[in-house]
Amino acid sequence: MRPPLTGIRIVEFEGIGPGPLAGRMLADMGAEVTVIARPQKGAVTEKLGGEGDNPLRRGKTVVLLDLKQAAAVAEAMMLVAGADALIEGNRPGVMERLGLGPADCGARNPKLVYGRMTGWGQSGPLGQAAGHDLNYVALTGLLSLSAHRGERPIVPPTVVGDAGGALGLAFGMACALLEARSSGRGRVVDAAIVDVLAMLGGIAQWVRSSGQIDGPQPSPFHDSPFYDVYACADGGFITLGALEPQFYVLLLDKLGLSDVDPARQYDKAAWPALKTRFTALFASQSREHWCALLEGSDVCFAPVLGIAEAAAHPHNAARGIYSVAANGAVTVAGAPRFLPLLPG
């Protein structure tokens, strides 16, 4: 099956993190992505990415250009003139000073979709300030929701902010490309990570409005016994997410807790004692034991896996999510997947 973005040409001015990830998402969907990269490696790229191949360049053509030189800027503009879309991740004003801002590029290519990946956005008092993933998640209020009472909040590095922003940019560009094909007019996609994260927090905002999180009352997501991470006897961890009554009934049955009334699932007064009981029970056996008992059932269960373990897990392996190189480096397949609408 032909990838859905086959024939779309994108020029990516290489940055770090979310911009290149958005470019790879689009390349995975069939777009022809040409990366304009600096001749020298950036400090963060070198420290965090090491000396190996950059997986965020997968499926892309790389052109090395020093945009401090007028001839290099002219070459970049030639590539932009023949493209459908552009990605850049600089601070506001940088591309304009290079002569490669939206107005400059739009004059050469009126149909161009100009994707701008930033943390704080093209406007606002923080627009010119530096920042990284953790800072953006913090400012949206969503980082605070990850903390249990009295504990410091933490999220997986680069996943929520940077990757969420990349997804928002890729989505916005796909929308704008669709519109440009019918109207003949391009547009700027202002993909600020804080904007995208606030939007992705829609479910959390809804739950918060009903008082189920971020308030004085016990929360199902932090205080209940049926939605949490538990330590096992071997040092491993497992997760439960049995929010629905039918899943909770099954969980109690599998754990042999016949004395616990499932009808009192949301009786918050009963939560502390039952969580203490769950904690002791899960700590009495290994992670492998709990996987054998609970995995694949409707109790909403999963073990906490390391990346290498995740790559080898039967479900992930069956779907071909991860690939492991000889040196142990893990890469991930593009997503989402596209399947035929009709058989054959």
C-alpha positions as CSV (number, residue, x, y, z in Angstrom):
1,M,0.0,0.0,0.0
2,R,1.4,3.4,-1.0
3,P,2.1,5.7,2.0
4,P,-0.5,8.5,2.3
5,L,2.0,11.4,1.9
6,T,3.8,10.0,-1.1
7,G,4.8,12.9,-3.4
8,I,4.8,15.5,-0.7
9,R,8.1,17.4,-0.5
10,I,9.2,18.9,2.7
11,V,12.3,20.9,3.6
12,E,13.4,20.6,7.2
13,F,15.8,23.1,8.8
14,E,17.3,20.7,11.3
15,G,17.0,21.6,15.0
16,I,16.9,19.3,18.1
17,G,14.1,17.2,19.4
18,P,10.5,17.9,18.3
19,G,11.1,19.5,14.8
20,P,13.2,16.5,13.5
21,L,10.7,14.1,15.1
22,A,7.8,15.7,13.3
23,G,9.9,15.5,10.1
24,R,10.4,11.8,10.7
25,M,6.7,11.2,11.4
26,L,6.0,12.8,8.0
27,A,8.8,10.9,6.3
28,D,7.4,7.6,7.8
29,M,4.1,8.5,6.1
30,G,5.8,8.7,2.7
31,A,6.8,12.4,2.4
32,E,10.2,13.3,0.7
33,V,12.0,15.1,3.5
34,T,15.2,17.0,2.8
35,V,17.1,18.1,5.9
36,I,19.2,21.2,5.8
37,A,21.7,20.6,8.5
38,R,24.6,22.5,10.0
39,P,28.1,21.3,9.0
40,Q,28.9,21.0,12.7
41,K,27.1,18.9,15.3
42,G,25.3,20.9,18.0
43,A,26.4,20.5,21.6
44,V,23.1,18.9,22.8
45,T,22.9,16.6,19.9
46,E,26.5,15.4,20.5
47,K,26.0,14.9,24.2
48,L,22.6,13.2,24.2
49,G,22.8,11.4,20.8
50,G,26.4,10.2,20.8
51,E,28.4,9.4,17.7
52,G,26.0,6.9,16.1
53,D,23.5,7.5,13.3
54,N,20.7,9.9,14.2
55,P,17.5,7.9,14.1
56,L,15.5,11.2,13.6
57,R,17.0,11.4,10.1
58,R,15.5,8.1,9.1
59,G,14.1,8.2,5.6
60,K,15.4,11.8,4.9
61,T,17.9,13.3,2.6
62,V,20.5,15.4,4.4
63,V,22.1,18.5,2.8
64,L,24.9,20.3,4.8
65,L,24.6,24.1,4.5
66,D,26.2,26.9,6.5
67,L,23.3,29.4,6.5
68,K,25.8,32.1,7.6
69,Q,26.8,32.2,4.0
70,A,24.7,34.0,1.4
71,A,25.2,31.2,-1.2
72,A,24.0,28.6,1.2
73,V,20.8,30.7,2.0
74,A,20.2,31.0,-1.8
75,E,20.5,27.2,-2.1
76,A,18.1,26.7,0.7
77,M,15.6,29.0,-0.9
78,M,15.8,27.0,-4.1
79,L,14.9,23.9,-2.2
80,V,12.0,25.7,-0.5
81,A,10.7,27.0,-3.8
82,G,10.1,23.5,-5.0
83,A,8.7,22.2,-1.7
84,D,5.1,21.7,-0.4
85,A,6.1,22.4,3.2
86,L,8.8,23.5,5.5
87,I,9.8,22.8,9.1
88,E,11.9,25.0,11.3
89,G,12.5,25.0,15.0
90,N,14.4,28.3,15.7
91,R,13.4,31.0,18.1
92,P,11.0,33.6,16.7
93,G,12.8,36.0,14.3
94,V,15.8,33.8,13.4
95,M,14.5,32.6,10.1
96,E,13.4,36.2,9.2
97,R,16.9,37.5,9.9
98,L,18.3,34.8,7.5
99,G,15.9,35.9,4.8
100,L,14.0,32.6,5.0
101,G,11.0,33.7,7.0
102,P,7.4,33.1,5.9
103,A,7.1,36.3,3.8
104,D,10.4,35.6,2.0
105,C,9.5,32.0,1.3
106,G,5.9,32.7,0.5
107,A,6.9,35.2,-2.1
108,R,8.7,32.4,-3.9
109,N,6.2,29.6,-3.1
110,P,2.7,30.9,-2.3
111,K,1.4,27.3,-1.7
112,L,4.0,26.6,1.0
113,V,2.9,25.3,4.4
114,Y,5.4,26.8,6.8
115,G,5.7,24.7,10.0
116,R,7.2,26.5,13.0
117,M,8.1,24.3,16.0
118,T,8.8,26.2,19.2
119,G,8.3,25.6,22.9
120,W,6.6,28.9,23.8
121,G,5.1,30.0,20.5
122,Q,5.7,32.8,18.0
123,S,4.2,35.3,20.4
124,G,3.9,35.9,24.2
125,P,6.3,37.2,26.9
126,L,8.3,33.9,26.9
127,G,8.7,33.7,23.1
128,Q,12.4,34.6,23.2
129,A,13.3,32.6,26.2
130,A,15.1,29.2,26.1
131,G,13.3,26.1,27.3
132,H,13.1,22.4,27.1
133,D,10.5,19.6,27.4
134,L,10.2,19.6,31.2
135,N,9.7,23.4,31.3
136,Y,6.8,23.4,28.8
137,V,5.0,20.5,30.6
138,A,5.4,22.4,33.8
139,L,3.9,25.6,32.5
140,T,0.8,23.9,31.1
141,G,-0.1,22.6,34.6
142,L,0.0,19.0,33.4
143,L,3.3,18.2,35.2
144,S,1.6,18.9,38.5
145,L,-1.0,16.2,37.8
146,S,1.7,13.5,37.7
147,A,2.6,13.9,41.3
148,H,1.3,11.8,44.2
149,R,0.5,13.9,47.3
150,G,3.7,15.2,48.9
151,E,5.9,13.8,46.1
152,R,7.7,15.5,43.3
153,P,6.2,15.3,39.8
154,I,8.1,13.5,37.1
155,V,7.3,12.5,33.5
156,P,9.3,10.4,30.9
157,P,12.0,12.7,29.5
158,T,11.2,14.3,26.1
159,V,8.0,12.2,25.6
160,V,5.2,14.5,26.8
161,G,6.5,17.9,25.7
162,D,8.8,17.4,22.8
163,A,7.0,14.4,21.3
164,G,3.6,15.9,22.0
165,G,4.7,19.1,20.2
166,A,6.0,17.1,17.3
167,L,2.7,15.3,16.9
168,G,0.9,18.6,17.0
169,L,3.1,20.1,14.3
170,A,2.8,17.0,12.0
171,F,-1.0,17.1,12.5
172,G,-1.2,20.8,11.8
173,M,1.0,20.5,8.7
174,A,-1.1,17.6,7.3
175,C,-4.2,19.7,7.8
176,A,-2.7,22.8,6.1
177,L,-1.3,20.7,3.2
178,L,-4.8,19.4,2.6
179,E,-6.3,22.9,2.5
180,A,-3.4,24.2,0.4
181,R,-4.1,21.7,-2.3
182,S,-7.7,22.9,-2.7
183,S,-7.1,26.6,-2.2
184,G,-3.7,27.1,-3.7
185,R,-2.7,29.2,-0.6
186,G,-0.2,28.2,2.0
187,R,-0.1,29.2,5.6
188,V,2.0,29.3,8.7
189,V,1.5,26.5,11.3
190,D,2.4,27.9,14.7
191,A,3.0,24.7,16.7
192,A,3.9,25.8,20.2
193,I,4.5,23.0,22.6
194,V,2.6,24.7,25.4
195,D,-0.4,25.1,23.1
196,V,-0.3,21.5,21.9
197,L,0.1,20.1,25.4
198,A,-2.7,22.2,26.8
199,M,-4.9,20.8,24.0
200,L,-3.8,17.2,24.6
201,G,-4.7,17.7,28.3
202,G,-8.4,17.9,27.4
203,I,-9.3,14.6,29.1
204,A,-7.3,15.6,32.3
205,Q,-9.1,19.0,32.3
206,W,-12.4,17.3,32.0
207,V,-11.6,14.9,34.9
208,R,-10.3,17.9,36.9
209,S,-13.5,19.8,36.4
210,S,-15.4,17.0,38.2
211,G,-13.1,17.1,41.2
212,Q,-11.4,13.8,40.4
213,I,-7.9,15.2,40.3
214,D,-5.9,18.3,41.4
215,G,-8.2,19.0,44.3
216,P,-8.5,18.3,48.0
217,Q,-10.5,15.1,47.6
218,P,-8.8,11.7,47.1
219,S,-8.2,11.1,43.4
220,P,-8.8,7.8,41.6
221,F,-5.5,8.4,39.7
222,H,-3.3,8.9,42.8
223,D,-5.1,7.6,45.8
224,S,-7.2,4.6,44.8
225,P,-5.9,1.1,45.1
226,F,-7.0,0.1,41.6
227,Y,-5.0,2.7,39.6
228,D,-1.4,2.7,40.6
229,V,2.1,1.3,40.3
230,Y,3.1,-1.5,42.7
231,A,6.5,-2.9,43.6
232,C,7.1,-6.7,43.4
233,A,9.2,-9.0,45.4
234,D,12.0,-9.1,42.8
235,G,12.4,-5.4,42.5
236,G,10.2,-5.1,39.4
237,F,7.0,-3.1,39.1
238,I,3.5,-3.6,37.7
239,T,0.6,-1.3,36.9
240,L,-3.1,-1.5,37.5
241,G,-5.8,0.6,35.8
242,A,-9.1,-1.1,36.7
243,L,-11.2,2.1,36.7
244,E,-14.4,0.4,35.4
245,P,-16.5,-1.7,37.8
246,Q,-16.5,-4.8,35.7
247,F,-12.7,-4.7,35.5
248,Y,-12.4,-4.2,39.2
249,V,-14.7,-7.2,39.9
250,L,-12.4,-9.3,37.8
251,L,-9.3,-8.0,39.6
252,L,-10.6,-8.8,43.0
253,D,-11.5,-12.3,41.8
254,K,-8.1,-13.0,40.4
255,L,-6.4,-11.7,43.5
256,G,-8.6,-13.9,45.7
257,L,-10.0,-10.9,47.6
258,S,-13.5,-12.4,48.1
259,D,-14.0,-10.4,51.3
260,V,-13.7,-7.0,49.5
261,D,-17.1,-5.6,48.3
262,P,-16.7,-4.5,44.7
263,A,-19.7,-2.2,45.1
264,R,-17.6,0.0,47.4
265,Q,-15.0,0.6,44.6
266,Y,-15.4,4.4,44.8
267,D,-15.8,4.6,48.6
268,K,-12.8,6.8,49.1
269,A,-12.8,6.2,52.9
270,A,-11.9,2.6,52.2
271,W,-9.1,3.3,49.8
272,P,-6.1,3.8,52.3
273,A,-6.5,0.4,54.0
274,L,-7.1,-1.4,50.7
275,K,-4.1,0.2,49.0
276,T,-2.0,-0.9,52.0
277,R,-3.3,-4.4,51.4
278,F,-2.6,-4.3,47.7
279,T,0.9,-3.0,48.3
280,A,1.7,-5.9,50.6
281,L,0.1,-8.5,48.3
282,F,2.0,-7.4,45.2
283,A,5.3,-7.1,47.2
284,S,4.9,-10.8,48.2
285,Q,5.5,-12.2,44.7
286,S,7.7,-11.5,41.6
287,R,6.7,-9.5,38.6
288,E,6.7,-12.7,36.6
289,H,4.2,-14.2,38.9
290,W,1.8,-11.3,38.5
291,C,2.3,-11.3,34.7
292,A,1.3,-15.0,34.6
293,L,-1.8,-14.3,36.7
294,L,-3.0,-11.0,35.2
295,E,-1.5,-10.2,31.8
296,G,-3.9,-10.5,28.9
297,S,-7.0,-10.3,31.1
298,D,-9.5,-7.5,31.5
299,V,-8.1,-6.3,34.8
300,C,-6.2,-3.5,32.9
301,F,-2.7,-4.7,33.8
302,A,0.8,-4.2,32.4
303,P,4.3,-4.8,33.8
304,V,6.7,-1.8,33.9
305,L,9.3,-2.7,31.3
306,G,12.7,-1.3,30.4
307,I,13.1,-0.3,26.8
308,A,15.0,-3.5,26.0
309,E,12.3,-5.5,27.7
310,A,9.7,-3.7,25.8
311,A,11.4,-4.5,22.5
312,A,11.3,-8.2,23.3
313,H,7.7,-8.3,24.7
314,P,5.6,-10.7,22.7
315,H,2.9,-8.1,21.9
316,N,5.3,-5.5,20.8
317,A,7.3,-8.0,18.8
318,A,4.1,-9.4,17.1
319,R,3.3,-5.8,16.0
320,G,6.8,-5.1,14.9
321,I,7.0,-1.9,17.0
322,Y,10.7,-2.1,17.8
323,S,13.8,-3.1,16.0
324,V,17.0,-3.9,17.8
325,A,20.4,-3.4,16.1
326,A,23.5,-5.6,16.8
327,N,24.8,-2.9,19.2
328,G,21.6,-3.0,21.2
329,A,20.3,0.3,19.8
330,V,16.5,0.3,19.7
331,T,14.5,2.0,16.9
332,V,10.7,2.3,16.5
333,A,8.4,1.8,13.6
334,G,6.3,4.6,12.2
335,A,2.8,5.1,13.5
336,P,-0.1,5.1,12.9
337,R,-0.6,2.3,10.5
338,F,-2.7,2.3,7.4
339,L,-4.7,-0.7,6.3
340,P,-6.9,-1.4,3.2
341,L,-10.5,-0.3,3.6
342,L,-11.7,-3.3,1.6
343,P,-10.3,-6.8,1.4
344,G,-8.0,-7.6,-1.4
